[in-house]
Amino acid sequence: MAVTRSRPRSRAVLVAGLAVLGCRDQTSPSDDTETTSTGATDHGDTSDDTGPIGPDRAAVTHGFGQFTLSPHQELQPCIQWTVGNEQAIYVEAVTLANDGGFHHSNWFVVPEELYPGEDGFFDCEERGFTELEAAVQGTVLTAQSTQSRYERMELPPGVVVKIPAHHKIVAGGHLLNLAAADYETELRMTLDIVHPQQVEVVAAPFRLTYYALDIPPFTEARFSSSCSFAGLYESAADASLDLRIYYVLPHYHYLGNFFDLSILGGPLDGQSVYRLEGFDADANGQTYPQPIDLIGAEGLTFTCGYDNWTDKNIGWGVGDQEMCVMLGLADSALVLDGSASANQVVGVEGEVLLSESPCNVLGLPKKPTQELPTPEELQAPLYVPPSDPGDVDLPPVDECVDVPDDAMPSTESTLSQVRDTLFVSSCQFSSCHAGAAAAAGLDLAAAELRTELLEHAVKANTELPLVAPGDPEGSWLYQVVAQCRPEDASGTVVSHMPLNSPRLSDPGLVAALREWIAAGAPND
């Protein structure tokens, strides 16, 4: 665990994570995802991604080591980091970075004695881990957006997630390698810690889940549920509903194309407070510096939408199935969980099939360990937990480095190998360039892939074709996968690929693409 100091952020942040407790069984994307950015984010420069320097805050980074996935391997391991904190720490932001292969991960804070064993990756069943127990015994820390490689959950000033003394961090994850080759990936987590004097709210998690998904083939569908919890809150907390939302994160898979969260009841009934359209494997959490105040409301209504362009009926699950889950962090006396389990088709709007389900809501009081800082903590210096030896001086992400011109291919330089390794692991894994809704219309899963690559009309501001046979440097595709800061015709830096990735893809796989183009981009 490396201790770093950092500068203040200069802009508001959309934070990331994956809706928790939903995946242990997972702003509209740009039309120019292959190429575009209005100002590419260089995740190698972490100086703008952590809190300000000072005695009242610090950042700690932990690396979970390299993890190798075999060809076409799919795993649901658990992941653990024993922080070693003798005192409570108060976390205002969490950064997650990985090199791909992480479909999602849900992160909890639990007492150190739960799930005993070594840190790192482990078999969940062997230690008896369940996400429900982890949430009840501790709290929710953060979560990873679906297939996102980089994200930062940054709560508003004064709002924190608390890690009590002698608590550790544990996650349920889902890893997936679609490629026909081994895939190595690394995961890092950074906690931004603030002094207890900065703390005004210790956030409590809440979750909304639509389990009863039933999406017919070749159908666009939406599923809604209204969760009323004002009565439960009043009964359990002995007070009228007093809940302020600071963070929202929805979660669906690659068929998902819509999410909405709206206020239920009260003077703002029906007002949408969060809306997401499309799927782009980006970090899709939202922070609210001015919280969404539910005083006077009854609860929340949530809706998930899908475009099932496949020939199969899709239900709830991992793999090629779908999910509809939302994680929230709020100032609340209760930890709330709403679930929809009885789907009913209620009509059709245009060509969209509409379904609804009643919502069952459970609520538990926040644990006593989640109280505000004590007078002793307020008077003491900032406490920073010790560093693991392997984490000393470890940055949140490594600097992005261009693929060297002399990089050697790690696989055969044929179109089929490039498709089955580089494209599958980096372009199709994120579900950006595959299927009916492929970003920028570029379908790298097309049956006639060479034709797709040679004839695709590039939507970026460039005169370069996507692939120029015999000329890698004159191919827009090669530029965006081989350069950290590719530039369009106007000199504007655009996003490298994979999108939302701190680093480029494996140099050996990119070199195979280069050699295939240099050889004239032959079919095989």
matplotlib code that plots the C-alpha trace (Angstrom):
import matplotlib.pyplot as plt

x = [0.0, 1.7, 1.1, 0.9, 0.0, -1.9, -3.3, -7.0, -9.2, -10.3, -13.6, -16.7, -16.4, -18.7, -17.8, -17.9, -18.8, -21.1, -24.4, -23.6, -25.2, -26.4, -23.8, -22.8, -25.1, -23.3, -24.7, -25.2, -22.1, -20.5, -21.3, -17.6, -16.4, -13.7, -12.1, -13.5, -12.9, -13.4, -10.2, -8.8, -8.2, -4.7, -5.1, -1.3, -1.2, -2.8, -1.9, -5.4, -7.2, -6.5, -7.2, -5.2, -2.0, -2.2, -2.1, -5.9, -5.8, -3.7, -4.1, -3.1, -2.8, -2.8, -2.0, -3.6, -0.9, -1.0, -3.8, -3.7, -6.8, -6.6, -8.2, -12.0, -11.8, -14.6, -14.2, -16.1, -13.4, -13.3, -10.6, -9.3, -7.1, -6.4, -5.8, -4.2, -5.8, -5.5, -7.9, -10.9, -10.2, -12.7, -12.7, -13.9, -12.9, -12.0, -10.1, -10.2, -7.9, -7.4, -5.9, -9.1, -10.7, -12.7, -16.3, -17.3, -16.4, -18.4, -16.4, -17.3, -15.8, -16.0, -14.4, -11.0, -12.1, -14.7, -13.5, -10.1, -7.2, -4.5, -5.0, -5.5, -7.8, -9.6, -12.5, -15.6, -17.2, -14.2, -14.4, -18.2, -18.3, -21.6, -22.2, -25.4, -23.5, -20.7, -23.1, -24.9, -21.8, -20.0, -20.8, -20.4, -17.2, -17.6, -18.2, -16.9, -19.0, -19.6, -16.3, -14.9, -11.0, -10.7, -13.1, -13.1, -15.9, -15.5, -18.0, -18.8, -16.7, -17.7, -19.3, -17.3, -17.4, -16.1, -13.6, -13.7, -10.6, -9.6, -11.8, -10.6, -11.8, -13.3, -15.0, -16.9, -15.7, -16.4, -13.5, -13.8, -11.3, -13.0, -9.7, -8.0, -4.9, -3.8, -4.7, -2.8, -4.4, -3.6, -6.0, -5.2, -7.3, -6.6, -8.3, -8.4, -8.5, -9.6, -9.1, -12.1, -12.5, -13.6, -16.4, -20.0, -21.8, -21.0, -22.8, -25.1, -25.7, -29.0, -29.8, -32.7, -32.8, -35.2, -34.7, -37.7, -36.2, -37.8, -36.6, -37.9, -35.7, -35.4, -37.3, -36.6, -38.1, -38.2, -38.8, -39.9, -40.6, -41.7, -40.1, -42.0, -40.0, -41.3, -43.5, -40.7, -38.3, -40.7, -41.3, -37.6, -36.0, -38.8, -38.7, -40.2, -38.3, -35.0, -32.7, -30.3, -28.7, -25.0, -24.1, -25.9, -24.6, -26.7, -25.7, -26.7, -24.8, -24.2, -27.8, -28.8, -29.6, -31.5, -31.7, -33.7, -34.1, -37.0, -38.6, -41.7, -44.4, -44.3, -43.9, -41.2, -43.1, -41.8, -38.8, -35.8, -32.6, -30.4, -30.7, -28.2, -28.7, -26.7, -23.7, -20.1, -18.2, -17.4, -17.6, -21.2, -21.7, -23.0, -22.0, -24.4, -22.6, -26.1, -27.8, -31.2, -33.4, -36.3, -38.0, -41.7, -41.4, -42.4, -39.4, -37.9, -38.9, -36.3, -36.4, -33.9, -34.2, -32.7, -32.4, -32.3, -31.0, -30.2, -32.4, -32.5, -34.8, -32.7, -33.3, -31.3, -27.8, -24.1, -22.6, -25.0, -27.8, -28.7, -29.1, -30.8, -29.3, -28.6, -26.3, -26.7, -24.9, -27.0, -27.2, -29.7, -30.4, -31.2, -29.5, -32.3, -32.8, -35.6, -36.2, -38.7, -39.4, -42.8, -42.7, -45.9, -46.2, -48.3, -48.2, -46.2, -45.0, -44.0, -42.0, -40.9, -42.4, -43.2, -43.1, -43.6, -43.1, -44.1, -41.1, -40.4, -38.3, -36.2, -34.4, -31.8, -30.3, -26.8, -24.3, -22.9, -19.4, -20.7, -21.1, -19.5, -15.9, -15.4, -14.0, -10.7, -10.5, -11.3, -8.4, -5.8, -3.6, -4.6, -4.2, -2.8, -2.6, 0.8, 2.0, 2.4, 6.0, 4.9, 2.8, 5.5, 5.6, 2.9, 0.9, -2.8, -2.1, 1.1, 1.9, 0.6, 3.4, 3.1, 3.5, 7.2, 7.8, 10.0, 7.5, 7.4, 4.1, 3.1, 0.8, 0.5, 0.0, -3.1, -6.6, -8.1, -5.5, -5.9, -9.6, -9.4, -6.9, -6.7, -10.2, -11.9, -10.1, -10.0, -12.7, -15.4, -15.0, -16.3, -19.2, -18.4, -17.5, -19.7, -23.3, -26.2, -25.4, -21.6, -20.0, -19.5, -21.1, -17.8, -18.6, -15.4, -17.4, -18.7, -18.6, -16.8, -14.3, -11.8, -14.5, -15.7, -12.2, -11.4, -14.7, -15.8, -16.3, -14.3, -16.4, -13.5, -11.9, -9.3, -8.5, -7.0, -8.9, -9.5, -7.1, -4.7, -3.2, 0.5, 0.6, 0.1, 1.0, -1.5, -4.2, -6.5, -7.1, -3.4, -2.9, -5.7, -4.5, -0.8, -0.6, -1.6, -2.5, -3.5, -4.3, -7.0, -6.5, -6.9, -4.2, -6.8, -5.9, -8.6, -9.2, -6.9, -8.4, -9.5, -11.8, -11.5, -8.3, -5.2, -2.9, -2.9, -3.5, -0.7, 2.1, 2.6, -1.1, -0.9, 2.3, 0.5, -2.1, 0.7, 2.4, -1.0, -1.6, 2.0, 1.6, -1.2, -4.1, -4.7, -7.7, -7.2]
y = [0.0, 3.2, 6.5, 9.4, 13.0, 14.8, 18.0, 19.1, 18.1, 20.9, 19.6, 17.7, 14.0, 11.3, 8.4, 4.7, 1.4, -1.6, -2.0, -4.1, -7.4, -8.0, -9.9, -12.9, -15.1, -7.6, 9.5, 7.8, 6.4, 8.4, 7.5, 7.9, 5.6, 4.2, 7.6, 10.5, 12.6, 16.2, 16.0, 12.6, 11.6, 10.5, 8.1, 7.8, 11.2, 10.7, 14.1, 15.3, 12.2, 12.4, 14.8, 17.9, 18.0, 18.7, 17.2, 16.5, 14.0, 11.3, 8.6, 4.9, 2.5, -1.3, -3.7, -7.1, -8.5, -10.0, -12.4, -14.7, -15.9, -19.0, -18.8, -18.4, -18.7, -17.3, -17.0, -15.5, -15.2, -13.2, -10.6, -9.4, -6.6, -6.5, -2.8, -3.3, -0.2, 0.1, 3.1, 4.0, 5.7, 7.9, 7.5, 10.2, 8.7, 5.3, 4.7, 1.3, 0.5, -2.8, -4.0, -5.6, -9.0, -7.7, -7.9, -6.4, -6.3, -5.4, -4.1, -4.3, -3.4, -6.2, -7.1, -8.7, -12.0, -12.7, -14.9, -15.6, -16.3, -14.7, -11.5, -11.6, -13.8, -16.7, -19.2, -17.5, -20.8, -22.1, -19.1, -18.9, -15.4, -14.0, -10.4, -10.1, -11.1, -8.8, -5.9, -6.7, -7.3, -4.3, -1.8, -1.2, 0.6, 0.9, -1.1, -1.4, -0.5, -3.2, -3.9, -0.5, -0.4, 2.9, 4.7, 7.0, 7.2, 10.6, 11.7, 15.3, 17.1, 15.9, 12.7, 9.5, 5.7, 4.6, 1.7, 1.0, -0.1, -3.7, -4.0, -5.2, -4.8, -7.8, -8.1, -10.5, -10.4, -11.7, -12.2, -13.1, -13.8, -14.0, -14.3, -17.5, -16.7, -16.2, -12.8, -11.1, -8.3, -6.3, -4.6, -1.6, 0.2, 3.7, 5.1, 8.9, 9.3, 12.5, 13.7, 13.0, 16.8, 16.9, 14.3, 15.4, 12.3, 8.6, 7.3, 4.3, 2.1, 1.3, -1.0, -1.5, -4.7, -6.0, -9.7, -10.8, -9.9, -11.6, -10.1, -11.9, -12.3, -9.5, -7.2, -3.9, -3.9, -1.8, -2.9, -0.6, -0.9, 1.7, 1.2, 2.9, 2.9, 5.9, 3.8, 1.3, 4.1, 5.7, 2.4, 1.2, 4.6, 6.1, 9.2, 10.3, 9.6, 11.6, 10.4, 12.4, 10.7, 11.5, 8.8, 6.6, 3.8, 1.6, -1.7, -3.7, -5.7, -5.2, -5.4, -2.6, 0.7, 2.7, 3.4, 5.9, 6.7, 9.0, 10.3, 8.5, 10.6, 14.1, 17.4, 16.1, 13.0, 11.6, 13.9, 12.0, 12.3, 10.0, 8.8, 6.7, 5.7, 3.1, 0.9, 1.9, 0.0, 3.4, 4.5, 5.5, 6.5, 9.9, 12.1, 14.8, 17.7, 19.0, 15.8, 14.5, 15.1, 12.6, 14.5, 14.5, 11.7, 8.1, 6.5, 5.8, 4.4, 2.7, 1.5, -0.6, -0.9, -3.5, -4.1, -7.8, -8.2, -11.9, -14.9, -16.0, -15.1, -13.3, -13.4, -12.6, -13.9, -13.7, -14.7, -13.8, -12.9, -9.5, -7.6, -4.5, -3.2, 0.2, 1.0, 4.3, 5.9, 8.2, 10.0, 7.6, 6.0, 2.8, 0.5, -0.2, -3.0, -3.0, -5.9, -6.7, -10.3, -10.7, -9.4, -8.4, -7.1, -4.0, -2.8, -1.5, 2.0, 2.4, -0.8, -1.1, -3.8, -2.4, -4.5, -3.7, -5.5, -4.6, -3.7, -5.4, -3.3, -4.3, -2.0, -2.4, 0.2, 1.3, -0.6, 1.1, 1.0, 3.4, 6.4, 9.8, 10.4, 10.4, 13.5, 11.6, 11.1, 14.7, 15.8, 13.3, 13.7, 12.1, 8.4, 6.6, 2.8, 1.1, 0.2, -3.4, -3.8, -4.4, -1.2, 1.3, 4.1, 2.2, 4.8, 4.4, 3.6, 3.2, 5.8, 5.0, 4.1, 4.0, 0.6, 0.5, 0.4, -2.7, -4.6, -8.2, -9.9, -12.4, -14.3, -15.0, -11.8, -13.0, -11.5, -14.4, -14.2, -10.5, -10.9, -13.8, -12.0, -8.2, -7.5, -9.9, -9.0, -5.2, -4.1, -6.7, -7.4, -4.0, -4.7, -1.5, -2.7, -5.8, -6.6, -4.5, -1.5, -1.4, 1.9, 4.1, 1.3, -0.7, -4.3, -6.2, -9.4, -9.2, -12.4, -10.5, -8.8, -7.8, -6.1, -4.3, -3.0, -1.9, -0.3, 1.2, 4.9, 6.5, 9.1, 10.9, 14.1, 12.4, 11.7, 8.3, 5.1, 2.7, 0.3, 1.1, -2.2, -2.0, 1.2, 0.7, 4.3, 5.5, 3.4, 5.1, 1.8, 1.3, 4.8, 4.7, 1.3, 2.0, 5.6, 6.9, 10.3, 10.0, 13.2, 13.9, 16.1, 19.3, 18.2, 17.5, 14.6, 11.9, 8.8, 5.9, 2.4, 0.6, 3.4, 4.4, 2.4, 3.7, 1.8, 0.4, -3.2, -5.8, -4.6, -8.1, -8.2, -4.6, -5.6, -8.5, -6.0, -3.8, -6.7, -7.8, -4.4, -4.1, -7.4, -5.9, -6.8, -10.2, -12.4, -15.8]
z = [0.0, -1.2, 0.5, -2.0, -1.7, -4.4, -5.8, -5.8, -8.7, -11.0, -12.2, -11.1, -11.4, -12.6, -10.3, -11.0, -9.6, -10.1, -8.5, -5.5, -4.4, -7.9, -9.8, -7.9, -9.7, -13.4, -20.9, -24.1, -25.8, -28.4, -32.0, -32.6, -29.9, -32.3, -32.5, -30.6, -27.6, -26.8, -24.7, -24.0, -20.4, -19.8, -16.9, -16.7, -15.2, -11.8, -10.3, -11.2, -9.9, -6.2, -3.3, -2.3, -0.4, 3.3, 6.8, 6.6, 3.7, 2.1, -0.6, -0.3, -3.2, -3.1, -6.0, -6.1, -8.4, -11.9, -12.6, -15.6, -17.4, -19.7, -23.1, -22.9, -19.1, -16.9, -13.1, -10.2, -7.5, -4.4, -3.7, -0.4, 1.0, 4.7, 5.2, 8.6, 10.1, 13.9, 13.7, 11.6, 8.3, 6.4, 2.6, 0.3, -3.0, -4.4, -7.6, -9.4, -12.3, -14.2, -17.5, -18.7, -18.1, -15.1, -16.0, -12.7, -9.0, -5.9, -2.9, 0.8, 4.2, 6.7, 10.1, 9.7, 11.3, 8.5, 5.6, 7.2, 4.8, 2.7, 0.8, -3.0, -5.0, -3.4, -3.9, -2.4, -1.4, 0.5, 2.8, 2.9, 1.3, 0.3, -0.7, 1.4, 4.5, 3.7, 3.3, 6.6, 8.6, 7.3, 4.6, 0.9, -0.2, -4.0, -7.1, -10.7, -13.6, -16.1, -17.9, -17.0, -16.8, -15.0, -12.7, -9.7, -7.1, -5.6, -3.0, -2.2, 0.4, 3.9, 2.7, 3.3, 3.5, 6.8, 7.3, 11.0, 12.9, 12.2, 9.1, 5.7, 2.1, 0.2, -3.1, -5.2, -8.8, -12.3, -14.6, -18.3, -21.1, -24.4, -26.3, -27.7, -25.7, -22.1, -20.8, -18.0, -16.0, -12.9, -10.5, -8.3, -5.7, -4.3, -1.2, -0.6, 3.1, 4.9, 8.5, 10.7, 11.1, 7.4, 7.9, 8.0, 6.7, 6.9, 3.9, 4.0, 0.9, -0.7, -3.6, -6.1, -8.2, -10.9, -10.8, -12.9, -16.3, -19.3, -22.6, -25.7, -28.8, -31.3, -28.9, -27.2, -23.7, -20.5, -16.9, -14.1, -10.4, -7.8, -4.4, -1.6, 1.6, 3.5, 5.8, 6.5, 7.2, 9.7, 11.4, 11.6, 12.3, 14.3, 12.1, 8.8, 5.6, 5.8, 3.1, 0.9, -2.1, -2.9, -5.4, -7.9, -10.1, -12.4, -13.7, -16.8, -19.4, -23.1, -24.2, -21.8, -23.5, -20.9, -17.1, -15.2, -11.6, -10.6, -7.4, -6.2, -4.6, -3.0, -4.7, -7.1, -8.1, -11.4, -11.5, -13.1, -11.1, -13.1, -16.7, -18.7, -22.4, -24.2, -23.1, -23.5, -20.8, -19.2, -15.6, -15.2, -11.6, -10.7, -7.7, -6.4, -4.7, -3.9, -2.7, -4.0, -0.9, -0.6, 2.3, 1.5, -1.1, -0.9, -2.5, -5.9, -9.2, -11.4, -15.0, -17.0, -20.8, -23.2, -27.0, -27.3, -30.9, -30.3, -31.2, -27.5, -24.6, -22.0, -18.3, -15.1, -14.8, -15.8, -19.2, -22.0, -19.6, -18.2, -15.0, -13.7, -10.4, -8.9, -6.1, -4.1, -1.2, 0.9, 4.2, 5.8, 9.1, 7.3, 4.8, 2.3, -0.3, -2.8, -5.1, -8.0, -8.5, -10.2, -13.8, -15.6, -19.2, -19.1, -22.7, -25.7, -26.3, -29.9, -30.5, -26.8, -24.7, -21.2, -18.0, -14.3, -11.0, -7.4, -5.2, -1.9, 0.4, 3.4, 5.8, 8.5, 10.9, 10.2, 12.3, 15.4, 13.8, 11.1, 13.5, 13.0, 14.3, 18.0, 19.9, 20.3, 16.5, 15.9, 18.1, 16.8, 13.7, 10.4, 10.7, 7.6, 7.7, 7.1, 3.6, 2.4, 1.2, -2.4, -2.5, -1.5, -4.2, -6.2, -8.3, -8.8, -12.5, -14.5, -17.1, -20.5, -23.0, -26.8, -28.4, -29.5, -33.3, -32.7, -30.6, -31.6, -32.4, -29.6, -32.0, -35.7, -37.7, -39.4, -39.4, -37.6, -34.8, -34.5, -34.3, -31.7, -29.5, -29.7, -31.0, -28.7, -25.5, -26.0, -28.4, -28.2, -24.5, -23.7, -26.1, -27.9, -31.4, -31.7, -32.5, -33.7, -31.6, -32.4, -31.6, -34.7, -36.7, -36.5, -35.9, -35.2, -34.8, -38.4, -40.4, -43.3, -41.0, -43.6, -45.7, -42.5, -41.8, -45.3, -46.2, -42.8, -43.0, -40.2, -38.3, -36.7, -38.0, -40.1, -43.7, -42.8, -43.6, -40.8, -42.4, -45.3, -46.5, -46.4, -44.3, -40.5, -39.8, -42.3, -40.7, -38.2, -36.4, -35.7, -34.5, -31.9, -30.5, -30.6, -29.3, -25.9, -27.3, -31.0, -32.8, -35.4, -38.5, -36.4, -33.9, -31.2, -28.9, -29.1, -26.9, -27.5, -27.5, -25.4, -24.3, -20.6, -20.2, -18.3, -20.7, -24.2, -25.0, -24.9, -27.2, -28.7, -29.8, -31.2, -33.1, -34.7, -36.0, -37.3, -39.1, -40.6, -42.0, -43.3, -45.1, -47.1, -44.7, -46.3, -45.6, -44.0]

ax = plt.figure().add_subplot(projection="3d")
ax.plot(x, y, z, "-o")
ax.set_aspect("equal")
plt.show()
